Amino acid sequence: MTGALTGKVAIVTGASRGIGAATARAFCDAGCAVGLAARDEPALAALAMELRDKGGRAVAVPTDVTDEHAVAGMVDQVLTEFGRLDFACNNAAGGGHPPTPLSDVSVADFDAGLAVSLRGVFLAMKYELPAMLALGGGAIVNMSSTAGLQGVGGLAAYVTAKHGLEGLTKVAALDYAAQGIRVNSVAPGPILTDNLLRAGDAAQQAAAAAMPMRRVGRPDEVAAAVVWLCSDQSAFITGTTLVLDGGKLAGTPPFQLRQVPG
């Protein structure tokens, strides 16, 4: 995809690290100018400098996606800086709670998870879509999860938010398909991001062993899928979810036959 999107402009929320930062780099490599949004201002500034040092165009826009005025300002700043908006990857997620039985989850924690991971995506699209309509089209990719397609015990807020995001993506796709805007989601399984790195080697090996492909994914693999979904190579795809999970949701892998000692 190197240079395939030259002259276009993208927004990436949750861009300060992990999948978001990898996606910003992938958009930049594809030729896009990139608006970088997240709450971590120093990390955004460092990433913007990295992209500019590579010859790209990037602007850091510190943004809390739970704040409607901040989200509207994010889009306005990118339009002011680059003059257009073609693509968006709504990746910001957060809030919620650690694995907790449902009846023990506080209302505040549940609401916080939905505020970032679901309401934040709604707000982002609410202001991204008019900017794309002004151009006559565009593409949005929302960051879902395999937890948006199957339940995960103990993660009430996260699973609810990601299931809701799947429905929200389909609604947006239907609302704007005839106006030239495509809206899809990607659903990663275990990816080697900061949380899994912090968990250590044992946790990483356990996650890899649970995958049919016997490894976890990389942020750049998710980023490549996002950029592809924004490109003309996926021009007839909207309202769908691209799963990147090493076969996790396909079913149960075959039992491994073991040699029985003599």
C-alpha positions as CSV (number, residue, x, y, z in Angstrom):
1,M,0.0,0.0,0.0
2,T,3.0,2.3,-0.1
3,G,1.9,5.6,-1.6
4,A,-1.5,4.2,-2.6
5,L,-3.4,6.9,-0.7
6,T,-1.2,9.9,-1.6
7,G,-2.9,13.2,-1.1
8,K,-5.6,11.8,1.2
9,V,-6.1,12.7,4.9
10,A,-6.9,10.3,7.8
11,I,-7.8,10.6,11.4
12,V,-6.7,7.9,13.9
13,T,-8.1,8.1,17.4
14,G,-6.3,6.2,20.2
15,A,-3.2,6.9,18.2
16,S,-0.7,7.3,21.0
17,R,0.4,3.6,21.2
18,G,-0.3,0.1,20.1
19,I,-2.7,-0.6,17.2
20,G,-3.5,3.1,16.9
21,A,0.1,4.2,16.5
22,A,0.8,1.4,14.0
23,T,-2.3,2.5,12.0
24,A,-1.1,6.1,11.9
25,R,2.3,4.9,10.6
26,A,0.6,2.7,8.0
27,F,-1.5,5.6,6.8
28,C,1.5,7.8,6.6
29,D,3.4,5.1,4.6
30,A,0.5,4.9,2.2
31,G,0.8,8.6,1.6
32,C,-1.8,10.1,3.9
33,A,-1.6,13.1,6.0
34,V,-2.7,12.0,9.5
35,G,-4.5,13.6,12.4
36,L,-3.4,11.9,15.6
37,A,-5.9,11.9,18.4
38,A,-5.6,10.6,22.0
39,R,-5.4,11.9,25.6
40,D,-1.7,11.3,25.9
41,E,-0.3,14.6,24.6
42,P,3.4,13.8,24.9
43,A,3.1,10.4,23.2
44,L,1.1,12.0,20.3
45,A,3.7,14.8,19.9
46,A,6.5,12.2,19.8
47,L,4.6,10.2,17.1
48,A,3.8,13.3,15.1
49,M,7.5,14.2,15.1
50,E,8.5,10.6,14.1
51,L,6.1,10.7,11.1
52,R,7.3,14.1,10.0
53,D,10.9,13.1,10.3
54,K,10.1,10.3,7.9
55,G,8.8,12.9,5.4
56,G,5.1,12.5,6.3
57,R,2.5,15.0,7.4
58,A,1.0,14.7,10.8
59,V,-0.7,16.8,13.4
60,A,-1.2,15.9,17.1
61,V,-4.7,16.7,18.4
62,P,-5.0,15.8,22.1
63,T,-8.6,14.6,22.4
64,D,-10.9,13.0,25.0
65,V,-13.4,11.1,22.8
66,T,-16.0,11.2,25.6
67,D,-16.2,15.0,25.2
68,E,-18.4,16.0,22.3
69,H,-16.9,19.4,22.0
70,A,-13.4,17.9,22.0
71,V,-14.3,15.5,19.2
72,A,-15.9,18.2,17.1
73,G,-12.7,20.3,17.6
74,M,-10.5,17.4,16.6
75,V,-12.2,17.1,13.2
76,D,-12.2,20.9,12.8
77,Q,-8.5,21.0,13.5
78,V,-7.6,18.3,11.0
79,L,-9.8,20.1,8.4
80,T,-8.0,23.4,9.2
81,E,-4.6,21.8,9.0
82,F,-5.1,19.6,5.9
83,G,-8.2,20.9,4.2
84,R,-10.1,17.6,3.9
85,L,-10.9,14.3,5.6
86,D,-11.0,11.1,3.6
87,F,-10.6,8.3,6.2
88,A,-10.9,7.6,9.9
89,C,-9.9,4.8,12.1
90,N,-11.8,5.0,15.4
91,N,-9.6,3.1,17.6
92,A,-9.8,4.8,21.0
93,A,-10.9,2.5,23.8
94,G,-10.7,2.4,27.6
95,G,-12.5,2.7,30.8
96,G,-14.3,-0.4,32.0
97,H,-13.0,-2.8,34.6
98,P,-10.7,-5.8,35.0
99,P,-12.3,-9.3,34.8
100,T,-15.1,-9.1,37.3
101,P,-18.4,-11.1,37.8
102,L,-21.2,-9.0,36.5
103,S,-23.0,-8.4,39.7
104,D,-19.8,-7.0,41.2
105,V,-19.2,-4.5,38.4
106,S,-19.8,-1.0,39.6
107,V,-22.2,1.1,37.5
108,A,-19.5,3.8,37.2
109,D,-17.1,1.3,35.7
110,F,-19.7,-0.1,33.3
111,D,-20.7,3.4,32.2
112,A,-17.0,4.4,31.7
113,G,-16.4,1.5,29.4
114,L,-19.3,2.4,27.2
115,A,-18.4,6.1,27.2
116,V,-15.1,5.6,25.6
117,S,-15.4,2.4,23.5
118,L,-19.0,2.9,22.2
119,R,-20.2,6.5,22.7
120,G,-16.7,7.7,21.7
121,V,-17.0,6.0,18.4
122,F,-20.5,7.4,17.9
123,L,-19.2,10.9,18.6
124,A,-16.3,10.4,16.2
125,M,-18.5,9.3,13.4
126,K,-21.0,12.0,14.0
127,Y,-18.4,14.6,13.2
128,E,-16.3,12.7,10.7
129,L,-19.2,11.8,8.4
130,P,-20.2,15.4,7.5
131,A,-16.5,16.2,6.6
132,M,-16.5,13.2,4.3
133,L,-19.9,14.0,2.8
134,A,-18.5,17.4,1.8
135,L,-15.9,15.5,-0.4
136,G,-18.5,13.1,-1.8
137,G,-17.2,10.0,-0.1
138,G,-14.7,8.4,2.3
139,A,-14.1,5.4,4.5
140,I,-14.3,4.7,8.2
141,V,-12.9,1.7,10.1
142,N,-14.0,1.1,13.7
143,M,-11.9,-0.9,16.0
144,S,-13.9,-3.8,17.3
145,S,-12.6,-7.1,18.8
146,T,-13.3,-10.8,18.8
147,A,-15.1,-9.8,22.0
148,G,-17.6,-8.0,19.8
149,L,-18.5,-11.3,18.2
150,Q,-18.5,-13.6,21.1
151,G,-18.9,-13.3,24.9
152,V,-15.9,-13.2,27.3
153,G,-16.7,-13.9,30.9
154,G,-16.0,-11.1,33.4
155,L,-15.7,-8.3,30.8
156,A,-19.3,-7.0,30.9
157,A,-18.4,-3.4,29.9
158,Y,-15.9,-4.2,27.2
159,V,-18.0,-7.0,25.6
160,T,-21.1,-4.8,25.6
161,A,-19.3,-1.9,24.1
162,K,-17.8,-4.0,21.3
163,H,-21.0,-5.7,20.5
164,G,-22.7,-2.3,20.3
165,L,-19.9,-1.0,18.1
166,E,-20.7,-3.8,15.6
167,G,-24.3,-2.7,15.4
168,L,-23.3,1.0,15.2
169,T,-21.0,0.2,12.3
170,K,-23.7,-1.5,10.3
171,V,-26.1,1.3,10.9
172,A,-23.6,3.9,9.7
173,A,-22.8,1.7,6.7
174,L,-26.4,1.6,5.7
175,D,-27.1,5.2,6.3
176,Y,-24.2,6.4,4.0
177,A,-23.6,3.7,1.5
178,A,-25.5,5.5,-1.3
179,Q,-23.5,8.7,-0.5
180,G,-20.1,7.2,-1.1
181,I,-19.0,6.5,2.4
182,R,-18.0,3.0,3.4
183,V,-18.0,2.0,7.1
184,N,-16.5,-1.3,8.3
185,S,-14.9,-2.7,11.4
186,V,-11.9,-4.9,12.2
187,A,-12.0,-7.4,15.0
188,P,-8.5,-8.3,16.3
189,G,-7.9,-11.3,18.5
190,P,-4.9,-11.3,20.9
191,I,-2.4,-8.7,19.6
192,L,1.1,-8.0,21.0
193,T,0.3,-4.5,22.3
194,D,1.4,-2.8,25.5
195,N,-0.9,-4.8,27.8
196,L,0.3,-8.2,26.6
197,L,3.9,-7.0,26.6
198,R,3.5,-6.0,30.2
199,A,2.0,-9.3,31.1
200,G,5.3,-11.0,30.4
201,D,6.5,-14.0,28.4
202,A,4.3,-16.6,30.1
203,A,1.1,-14.7,29.3
204,Q,2.3,-14.2,25.7
205,Q,3.1,-17.9,25.3
206,A,-0.2,-18.9,26.7
207,A,-2.1,-16.5,24.4
208,A,-0.1,-17.9,21.4
209,A,-0.8,-21.5,22.4
210,A,-4.5,-20.8,22.4
211,M,-4.5,-19.7,18.8
212,P,-4.8,-22.2,15.9
213,M,-1.9,-20.4,14.2
214,R,0.1,-20.7,17.5
215,R,1.0,-17.1,17.7
216,V,-0.5,-13.7,18.6
217,G,-0.9,-11.0,16.0
218,R,1.1,-7.8,15.5
219,P,-0.2,-4.2,15.6
220,D,1.2,-3.7,12.1
221,E,-0.9,-6.6,10.8
222,V,-4.1,-4.9,12.1
223,A,-2.9,-1.6,10.7
224,A,-2.5,-3.1,7.2
225,A,-6.0,-4.3,7.3
226,V,-7.4,-0.9,8.3
227,V,-5.5,0.8,5.4
228,W,-6.7,-1.8,3.0
229,L,-10.3,-1.3,4.0
230,C,-9.9,2.4,3.3
231,S,-8.3,1.8,-0.1
232,D,-10.0,1.4,-3.5
233,Q,-9.0,-2.3,-3.3
234,S,-12.0,-2.8,-1.0
235,A,-14.3,-0.5,-2.8
236,F,-17.3,-2.9,-2.7
237,I,-17.0,-3.7,1.0
238,T,-19.1,-1.9,3.6
239,G,-21.0,-2.9,6.7
240,T,-18.8,-5.9,7.4
241,T,-16.3,-7.0,10.0
242,L,-12.8,-8.2,9.1
243,V,-11.6,-10.6,11.7
244,L,-7.9,-10.8,12.5
245,D,-7.6,-13.6,15.0
246,G,-5.3,-16.3,13.8
247,G,-8.3,-18.6,13.4
248,K,-9.6,-18.2,16.9
249,L,-13.3,-17.8,16.0
250,A,-13.2,-20.5,13.3
251,G,-13.9,-23.2,15.8
252,T,-12.0,-26.0,17.6
253,P,-8.6,-27.0,16.1
254,P,-7.9,-30.7,15.6
255,F,-6.7,-32.7,18.6
256,Q,-2.9,-33.2,18.4
257,L,-1.9,-36.8,18.2
258,R,0.8,-37.6,20.7
259,Q,3.3,-40.5,20.7
260,V,2.6,-42.9,23.5
261,P,5.9,-44.1,25.1
262,G,6.8,-47.7,24.1
